[in-house]
Amino acid sequence: MDRVNATTPSASSADDPARAAFAALRTPEGAQLLAELRDHDPADELATATRLRRTHPAELVSAALGQARLRQRAVAKFGAEDAYRMYFTPNGVEQATRTSVAAHRAARFAGLGVRSVADLCCGIGGDAIALARAGIAVLAVDRDPLTAEVARANAEALGLGELIEVRCADVTEIDTAPYDAVFVDPARRGGRGRIFDPEAYSPPLSWATAAALKAPRAALKIAPGIPHEAIGPEAEAEWISDGGDVKEAVLWYGEGFAPGAFRATLLPSGATLSAPAPLPAPPVGPVGRYLYEPDGAVIRAHLVADLVERCGGRLVDETIAYITSDEPYSSPYVAGYEITDELPFNMKRLKALLRERQIGVLTVKKRGSAVEPEELRHRMKLSGPGSATVFLTRVAGAPTMLIGHPLG
């Protein structure tokens, strides 16, 4: 089931088995079952289901087991304390914003004095929860009746019901004028999986942009792979990584943001790098003593040239986001390595070198190479107490292997 603008609301939960099952989970019997299943092992699900069906209705047991699985999956995004109190749908777990990212976005709004937000396409309420915890009143809107009920249940379960109003409606019909800001999170998955065309989002990016431009301030959540040419000049574009993994991009509009600027933000540290406009292409040159791997958010935001300028370095290849320098450079936006060897790509030479140095643990990184890390490790037949990092890449267009170890 897709989120907003994909389904037509039904009249009541009695007409919808999924909504009826969810309602049953919120009864005392359903709550008891969920508490009992908190730590259950999915591998034992058949035996667990057989046992529980002796004392509970089969439909309720199936619903509880499904919800227990979703809660276990949600721990990675929401943390155990929240996840085991919340409710989820399969798409809700998949599409919900990670708590750390939602909290960062809510803090930016709160820091600008925003006190009320219309959260359009709210899903199961992940962003609404973060906004409410930042002291912001939220109108959370979703067109799908079950999803809206889940969002309402989550607000209540986390003690945020007074700050979050949930409305089941088409977001295109919502009057956002009374609110300080608008947040739109269009659905980016359809029946065939992930949607890459922003105009195929639900609602389309063009509609979301128009809604954002009408508001005093706004944020649009988009896929991090969005083409830069699809971003209008009115937006400040921010790419966010968490623990080194790029999670999403946000387009910010209105007072307090920098139209046309690109920004990369790294969580959990909160370090943020921005530039008012892309810099000229950075220089390319030979591999020096040090190699730097920029965070994915920096690469997505096209800010690698900014880091090259800061460290006084150069790229190893004009198409590869590896930076090199002759002097060490420390920055939260890069992982640094000291390079000990530079070899033309040759598996036999690499294997001989690793054997000579008794390398038993090998980290494989690649950019611009078709070789898969697991395949390489398997072919090396590693043994020994040492460790090393190998980069499979291109240097001045030539397939190259760089061997080294992390700085610090």
C-alpha positions in Angstrom: 0.0 0.0 0.0 1.5 3.3 -1.1 1.3 6.3 1.1 -0.3 9.6 0.2 -2.3 10.2 -2.9 -2.3 6.6 -3.9 -5.5 5.2 -2.5 -9.1 6.4 -2.0 -10.2 6.6 1.6 -12.8 4.0 2.6 -15.8 4.7 4.8 -14.9 2.7 7.9 -12.5 0.2 9.3 -15.2 -2.5 9.0 -14.8 -2.2 5.2 -11.1 -2.7 5.4 -9.5 -5.9 6.8 -6.2 -4.2 7.4 -7.8 -1.4 9.4 -9.9 -3.9 11.3 -6.8 -5.9 12.2 -5.0 -2.7 13.3 -8.0 -1.8 15.5 -7.8 -5.2 17.1 -4.1 -4.6 18.0 -5.1 -1.6 20.0 -7.4 -3.5 22.3 -6.1 -4.7 25.7 -5.8 -8.3 24.2 -3.9 -6.9 21.2 -1.6 -4.9 23.5 -0.9 -8.0 25.6 0.0 -10.0 22.6 2.4 -7.3 21.3 4.1 -7.1 24.7 4.5 -10.9 24.8 6.0 -10.9 21.3 8.5 -8.1 21.9 11.6 -10.4 22.0 10.2 -13.3 19.9 12.5 -14.9 17.4 11.1 -14.8 13.8 12.7 -18.2 13.2 10.2 -19.7 15.7 7.2 -17.9 14.3 5.3 -21.0 13.2 5.6 -22.6 16.7 4.7 -19.3 18.3 1.7 -18.8 16.1 0.5 -22.3 16.8 0.8 -21.8 20.6 -0.9 -18.4 20.6 -3.9 -19.5 18.4 -4.9 -21.8 21.2 -6.0 -18.8 23.3 -6.4 -16.0 20.8 -8.2 -15.5 17.5 -6.2 -16.5 14.5 -6.6 -13.1 12.8 -5.3 -11.3 15.9 -2.3 -13.6 16.2 -1.4 -13.0 12.6 -1.7 -9.2 13.0 0.3 -9.2 16.2 3.1 -11.3 14.6 3.2 -9.0 11.6 3.4 -5.9 13.8 6.1 -7.5 16.0 8.2 -8.1 12.9 7.7 -4.5 11.8 8.7 -3.2 15.3 11.9 -5.2 15.2 12.8 -3.7 11.8 11.9 -0.2 13.0 14.4 -0.3 15.9 17.2 0.7 13.5 15.4 3.9 12.6 13.5 4.8 15.8 15.5 3.1 18.6 14.1 0.4 20.8 12.4 2.7 23.3 10.1 4.3 20.7 9.9 1.4 18.2 8.3 -1.0 20.7 5.6 1.6 21.6 4.8 2.6 18.0 2.8 1.0 15.2 3.9 0.5 11.7 2.9 -0.6 8.2 5.3 -2.3 5.8 5.7 0.8 3.7 5.7 2.9 6.8 8.9 1.2 8.1 10.5 1.4 4.7 9.7 5.1 4.0 9.8 6.6 7.4 12.5 9.1 8.2 15.2 8.0 10.6 14.8 9.7 14.0 18.2 11.4 13.9 17.5 12.9 10.5 14.0 14.0 11.4 15.3 15.6 14.6 17.9 17.5 12.6 15.3 18.9 10.3 13.0 19.8 13.2 15.8 21.6 14.9 16.4 23.7 11.8 12.8 24.7 11.8 12.7 25.4 15.5 15.9 27.4 15.3 14.1 29.8 12.9 11.2 30.3 15.3 8.8 28.0 13.5 5.9 27.1 15.9 3.5 25.3 13.6 4.0 23.0 10.6 1.7 21.4 8.0 3.2 17.9 7.5 1.9 16.8 4.1 2.3 13.1 3.3 3.0 12.3 7.0 3.2 8.6 6.6 3.3 6.8 10.0 4.4 10.1 11.7 8.1 10.0 12.0 8.7 13.6 11.1 5.6 14.8 13.0 7.0 13.2 16.1 10.4 14.9 15.7 8.7 18.3 15.1 6.4 17.9 18.1 9.4 17.0 20.3 11.0 20.2 19.2 7.9 22.1 20.6 6.2 22.6 17.2 2.5 22.0 16.7 1.8 19.8 13.7 -1.0 19.1 11.3 -0.1 15.7 9.9 -2.0 14.8 6.7 -2.1 11.5 4.9 -4.7 10.3 2.4 -4.5 6.6 3.3 -6.9 5.8 6.1 -4.8 3.1 7.7 -1.7 5.2 7.6 -3.5 8.1 9.2 -4.8 5.9 11.9 -1.2 4.6 12.6 0.2 8.1 12.7 -2.5 9.1 15.2 -1.8 6.0 17.3 1.9 6.8 17.3 1.3 10.4 18.5 -0.8 9.1 21.3 1.6 6.3 22.2 4.5 8.7 22.6 2.5 11.3 24.6 2.4 13.8 21.7 -1.3 13.8 20.9 -1.8 17.4 22.1 0.8 18.7 19.6 -0.1 16.5 16.6 -3.4 16.7 14.8 -3.7 13.9 12.2 -6.1 14.3 9.3 -7.0 11.8 6.6 -7.3 13.9 3.5 -5.8 14.6 0.1 -2.8 16.9 0.7 -3.6 19.0 -2.4 -6.8 20.1 -0.7 -5.2 21.4 2.5 -5.1 25.1 3.3 -1.6 25.6 4.7 -1.9 29.4 5.1 -2.4 29.2 8.9 1.0 27.5 9.4 4.5 28.9 9.9 6.0 26.2 7.6 5.2 23.3 5.3 6.9 20.0 5.1 6.2 17.7 2.2 7.5 14.1 1.9 6.1 12.7 -1.4 5.9 9.0 -1.9 8.8 7.8 -3.9 7.8 4.1 -4.3 5.2 2.6 -6.5 3.9 -0.8 -7.5 7.2 -1.5 -9.3 9.5 -0.2 -6.6 11.5 3.0 -6.2 10.6 6.0 -8.4 13.4 8.0 -9.8 11.5 10.6 -11.8 10.6 13.5 -9.5 7.5 14.2 -11.5 6.3 10.6 -10.8 6.4 11.2 -7.1 3.1 11.3 -5.3 2.4 14.2 -5.3 4.8 15.3 -8.1 7.8 17.5 -7.2 6.4 20.4 -9.2 3.3 20.4 -7.0 5.3 20.1 -3.8 7.6 23.0 -4.9 4.6 25.2 -5.7 3.2 24.4 -2.2 6.6 25.2 -0.7 6.9 28.6 -2.4 3.5 29.7 -1.0 4.6 29.1 2.6 6.8 31.4 4.7 9.2 28.5 5.1 9.2 25.0 3.7 11.1 21.7 3.4 10.7 19.0 0.8 12.2 15.6 1.4 13.5 14.1 -1.8 15.7 11.2 -2.9 19.4 11.9 -2.5 20.0 10.9 -6.1 17.9 13.7 -7.5 19.6 15.4 -10.5 20.9 18.8 -9.6 19.2 20.3 -12.7 15.9 19.3 -11.2 16.5 21.6 -8.2 15.1 25.1 -8.7 17.2 28.2 -7.9 14.8 29.1 -5.0 15.9 26.2 -2.9 18.8 25.5 -0.6 19.6 21.9 -1.2 20.9 19.8 1.7 22.2 16.2 1.6 22.2 14.4 4.9 24.3 11.3 5.9 24.0 9.4 9.2 26.9 7.2 10.3 28.5 7.6 6.8 25.4 6.5 4.9 23.6 9.1 2.8 20.0 9.0 3.9 18.1 11.7 2.1 18.1 15.2 0.6 16.0 18.2 1.6 15.1 21.3 -0.3 14.6 24.3 2.0 12.6 27.4 1.0 12.0 30.7 2.6 13.4 33.1 5.1 16.5 31.8 6.9 17.7 29.6 4.1 20.2 30.3 1.2 18.6 29.9 -2.2 20.9 28.2 -4.7 23.3 26.9 -2.0 24.3 23.3 -1.6 24.9 21.8 1.8 26.2 18.5 3.2 25.3 17.6 6.8 26.9 14.7 8.7 25.1 13.0 11.6 25.4 12.4 14.4 28.1 15.1 14.7 26.0 17.8 13.0 29.0 19.0 11.0 27.7 20.9 8.0 29.6 22.1 4.9 28.0 24.5 2.4 28.8 26.6 -0.6 26.8 29.3 -2.3 27.6 27.8 -5.7 29.6 25.0 -7.2 33.4 25.7 -7.4 35.3 25.2 -10.7 36.6 21.7 -11.4 39.5 20.9 -9.0 43.0 20.1 -10.2 44.0 16.5 -11.0 47.5 15.2 -10.2 49.6 12.2 -9.0 48.9 10.3 -5.9 50.6 11.7 -2.9 51.3 10.3 0.5 47.7 10.7 1.7 44.3 9.8 0.3 41.0 11.2 1.4 37.5 9.6 0.9 34.8 12.3 1.1 31.6 11.5 2.9 28.8 10.5 0.6 26.7 13.6 1.4 29.7 15.8 0.3 29.8 13.9 -3.0 26.1 14.2 -3.6 26.2 17.9 -2.9 29.0 18.4 -5.4 31.2 19.9 -2.7 34.3 17.7 -3.3 36.0 20.7 -5.0 35.5 22.7 -1.8 37.4 20.0 0.2 40.2 19.9 -2.5 40.6 23.6 -2.0 40.6 23.4 1.8 43.3 20.7 2.0 45.4 22.1 -0.9 45.2 18.7 -2.6 44.0 17.4 -6.0 41.9 14.6 -7.4 43.5 11.3 -8.5 41.3 11.3 -11.6 38.9 13.9 -12.9 35.9 11.5 -12.7 36.8 9.9 -9.3 35.9 11.5 -5.9 39.2 10.5 -4.2 41.4 13.4 -3.0 45.1 13.2 -2.5 47.7 15.4 -0.9 51.3 15.4 0.2 50.5 16.7 3.7 48.0 15.2 6.3 44.6 16.9 6.5 42.0 16.4 9.2 38.3 17.0 8.6 35.0 15.5 9.6 34.0 15.4 6.0 36.7 12.9 4.9 38.2 9.6 6.0 42.0 9.8 5.6 44.5 7.2 4.7 48.3 7.0 4.4 49.2 5.3 1.1 52.1 3.0 1.1 51.9 1.5 -2.4 50.5 2.4 -5.9 50.3 -0.4 -8.4 48.8 -0.9 -11.8 45.7 -3.2 -11.5 47.1 -6.7 -11.2 45.6 -9.4 -9.0 48.7 -11.5 -8.9 50.9 -8.6 -7.8 48.4 -7.6 -5.1 48.2 -11.2 -3.8 52.0 -11.5 -3.6 52.3 -8.2 -1.8 49.6 -9.1 0.8 51.2 -12.5 1.4 54.7 -10.9 1.8 53.3 -8.5 4.4 51.2 -11.2 6.1 47.9 -9.3 5.7 45.0 -11.3 7.1 42.4 -8.5 7.3 41.8 -6.5 4.1 39.3 -3.6 3.7 38.4 -3.2 0.0 37.1 0.1 -1.3 36.4 1.0 -4.9 35.4 3.8 -7.2 35.6 3.4 -10.9 36.3 -0.4 -10.7 34.1 -3.3 -11.8 35.7 -5.7 -9.3 33.5 -6.6 -6.3 35.2 -6.5 -2.9 34.1 -9.9 -1.8 35.4 -11.4 -5.0 38.8 -9.8 -4.5 39.1 -10.9 -0.9 38.2 -14.5 -1.9 40.9 -14.5 -4.5 43.6 -13.2 -2.2 43.4 -16.1 0.2 44.4 -13.9 3.1 46.3 -15.1 6.2 48.5 -13.4 8.8 48.2 -10.8 11.7 48.4 -7.7 9.6 45.7 -5.4 8.1 45.5 -3.1 5.2 43.1 -1.1 3.0 43.2 -1.4 -0.8 41.5 1.1 -3.1 40.5 -0.1 -6.6 40.2 3.0 -8.7 41.5 4.9 -11.6 44.5 7.3 -11.5 44.7 9.6 -14.6 42.4 7.2 -16.4 44.4 4.0 -15.7 43.1 1.1 -13.5 45.1 1.3 -10.3 45.4 -0.3 -6.8 46.4 1.9 -3.9 47.3 0.2 -0.6 47.5 1.9 2.7 46.0 2.2 6.2 43.6 4.6 8.0 45.0 7.7 9.6 44.7 7.9 13.4 
